[in-house]
Amino acid sequence: MAATDVTPQELRPLLFSLAYRMVGEVGTAEDLVQEAFLRHHREAAVAAPKAFLTTVVTRLAIDHLRSARVRREAYAGPWLPEPLVRDTAEAVEDDETLSLAFLALLERLTPVERAVYVLHELFAYSHDEVAAVVGKSTANCRQILARARRHVDDARPRFEPSRERREALLARFLAAVGAGDVDALVRLLAADAISYADGGGKARATPRAIHGAAKVARLWATLGTQRGEFTLLAAEVNGQPGVVGMQDGKVMSVLTLDVAGDRVQTVWAVVNPDKLARVPTALPAVR
């Protein structure tokens, strides 16, 4: 976090990227960054804006996660991160650390473990820099990082399929869903596939995760035949191929897949309207 010529406002994308990976909520991440800038503005002089702002955002995120734990335990159904949706034309290099699968994995960590892991592993901060941000000793941060790595590495896939493969599987999945073809879906799904739907008690969704290829296939085949007049828009969902479901001009859902090898491992569907408020609608239709 050495001093540079970068201005505080030029740090905004970096700070949002950090905050979002910490809290998994677009609106909250924006609020944390704004609060950090307000605190920076109130300071008479800040010699190292990047260090100051990073520290404030990280500590605010830790506080938010601590308070959010209780709320998420009482959440109606599975809690999923708020999707970060972009036009496919804005797609940049794949970033697996933005995916819903990876963010959900980070939910296994304590708030401080998450901060230490994100800063060191994703943003390449040194152990000393991480220690200064979270207010712990360097030795302690090394121990925290080791625990966090074990939690993440135990569940993280070893090989990431190509983007082309993920796009092809998504297209085949959507076609099978639209046709209500259970057999085709079973062939696409891993034997231990899981389907998550986040409705937050505000939209119709399965109240718990659905496990197993046969059950997941039946669920999505049924949804495909009951979906009515839905328009599907192609989108980048957390850096992965995905779709936005529209009905009567309103965003109703965001869907993306976690792919392992040649099979769909996880279906992620967000239908909670509170988490869809920031989803853009000027997106290309699925072809």
N, C-alpha and C positions, 0 to 999 in steps of 0.2 A: 504493500500500500504506500509506496514511495510517492512523494509529492510530484505532480505533473502539471503541465500547463492547461489541463482540461478544466473547463468551467463547471460549477455545480450543476447547471441545467443540462450540460452534455452528459452528465452521469445518470440522468433519469432512466434511460433504457436499461442500464446495468442494474440500477437499484430496483427497478420493477422486476427484472428477471430474477434477482435474488429473492425479493419479497414473495413473488408468486411461487417459486419453488419451496419456500418455507411454509406458506399457509395454504396453497392450493385454491385460492379464491381471488378472482380478478379484481373485484371491487375492493376487497380488504387490502390487497397488495397495493392498489392505487392510493388508498387512504394512508397506509403506512408510509409510503414514499412522500406523500404530501405533508404528513406530520413531521417527517424528518427535515423537509425543506423549511417548514415553519420554525423549527428549533434552530436550524442553521441560520436563518434570518435574524433570530433573536440574539444570537451570539455576537458580541462586539467584533471579534476577529477569530477566524478559524484558519490555522496555519495549513492544515491538511484536510481539505473538504472531503476527499474520497474516504479517508479513514473515519472522519467524523460521521458522515452520512451512512456509510456502511454499518458502523457500530450502532447508530440509532435505529436504522431499519431492522437490523438483526435482533436487537434487544426488544424492540416493539413486537416483532414477530414471535419471539419466544414467549412474551407475556400473552399475546393473543392465543397461541396454541395451548398454553396452560389453562386459560379460561374456556377455550373451545372444547377441551376434552370432555367436560361434563355435558355440554350441549350435544356433542356428537354421540355420546353414549345414549342419550335420550331421543336421538333422531329417528324419525319414522322410516324404517327400511334402511338399506345400505346407503352410507354417505360416500359420495364420489366427489373428487375435485371439480370445481367449476371449470367447464371447458374453455380453452383459449382457441377461438376459431378465426381462421383467416381464409381469404380467397386462395384457391389453388395457384393462381398466377403469382401470389406472393410467396410461394413455397421456397424455402431456402434449404440449405444442407440439413439433412435429417438430424434431429437432436433427440435421442432416446430419453434424455433426462427431463424432457418436457412431457413425455407421454403420460396418459392417465394411469397406465400400468406402473410406471416408475413412481409417480407421485403417490399413488395408493400404497406402494411399497414403503415410501418414506413415512407413511402414517404409523408404521410399526415402531418408529424411533421415538424416544422422549424428545421434548422440545430442544434441549441443549444438545443431545446427540444429533438431531437433525441439523442444527446450526453448524456444528463442528464439521459434520460430513459434507454439507452443501458448500461451505466456505472452502474447505480443503480439497475435496474431491472434484467439485464442479467448477469452482472459481479459482483454483490453484493458489489459494492463500497459504503462506507458510505456517508452520506450527506456532511460531511466535506471534504472527499476525492474528491467527485465530484466537489465541489465548488473550490477546489484548481486546479483541472484539467481545468475547463472551465473559471476560472478567475472571478467568481461571488461570492456573499455572500451566506452563507449556507441558510439563510432565502429565498433568491431569488430562489435558486435551488430547495427548497422544493415547492415553488409555481409553478415553471416550470414543475417539476415532476408531480404535481397534474393535470395540464392541459394536459400533455402528456398522462398520464394514462387514462384520460377521452376519449381522441381521440382514443386510442388503444382499450380500453375495450369496447367501444360502438360498434366496428366492429369485435372484436375478437370472434371466436366461443366459446361457453361455454363448449362443450364436444368434445374431440378428439377421432375419431374412432380408433380401434386397427390397428396395422400394417397389420395384416392378412386381415382385411376388406378392407383396402386401396389397397393392392395387388390384391385382388379378383376383386374389382371394376375396377382397371386398366386393368386387363386381359379381363374382359367382355367388357369394352369400346373398347379396341383394336380389339377384335374379331368382334364387331358390326361395327366398322369403316371399317375394312377390307372387311366385307361382304356388305357394303353399306346399312345396315339395319336401316332405319330411325326409325321404330317402336321400335326396341330394344334399340336404343339410347335414345329415349324419355322416355322409362321406367327406364333407368339408371340415367337420369338427374333430378336434382331438377327443380321445375316449374320455378324458377327465375335464372336458370343457366346462366353463362356468359362464353364466350370464348374470350381470349385475344391472339393476335399473334403479336409478335415484329419482324418486318422486317426491321425497321429503314430506309425504302426507298431503301434498297439494296437487298431485296429478296421479292418474291411475298407473300403478307399477307393481311388479311382484314384490311382496313384503320382505323377501329374503333372497339371497343368491340361489340360482338354480344350477344344480350340479349334474354332470353327465351328458354325453352327446345326445342320447335319445330324448331326455327331458328338455334339453335346450332346443333341440330340433323341433319338437312338438310345439313348444312355446312360440318360437319365432314363425313357424309355419302358420299357426293360428293367428298370430298378430298380423301376418302378411295378408291373410284373406279377410281380416276384419278392419283393415286400416282405413278404408274409405278413400275419399279424394285427397290423397296426400301427394305433395310435390317434393321430390328429393333433390337437394342441391349438393353439388360436389364441394367439399371443403377440406382444408387442412385443420385437423382437430389435434391440438397439442403436438404439432409436427408430424402427425401420422395421417394417412388417407382416411377420410371419414365422410359423413353426410349429415346435412341438416334437413329435418323434416318440417315442411310447411303445410298449413291448412288454413284456408281463408285468410291468407296474408299474414298469418301469425306463426312464429317459430314454436313448434310443438316438441321437438326432440333433437338431440345431437347424438350420433352414434359413431363409434370407432371400434376397431378390433385389435386384439393382441394376437400376434401370429407367432407360432413356434414351428419351425421347419415348414412342412407343407400343409399344416392344419391350423384352423382357428382355435386358439387356446382360450381366449376370453372375449366376451361381448360386453362392451361398455355402453350403456344407454343413459343419458341424462334427460329427464323429462320434468324435473322440478322447475316451474316457471321462474322462480327467483334466480336460478342459475342460467337462464336462457335470455335474460334481459339485455345482455351485451352482445349477443350473437348477431353478426351482420347478416343482412338478407340479400344484398347485392352480390349474389354468388351464381355461378353457372349451374344449369340443370344437369343432373346425372344423365349421361348418354347411354 
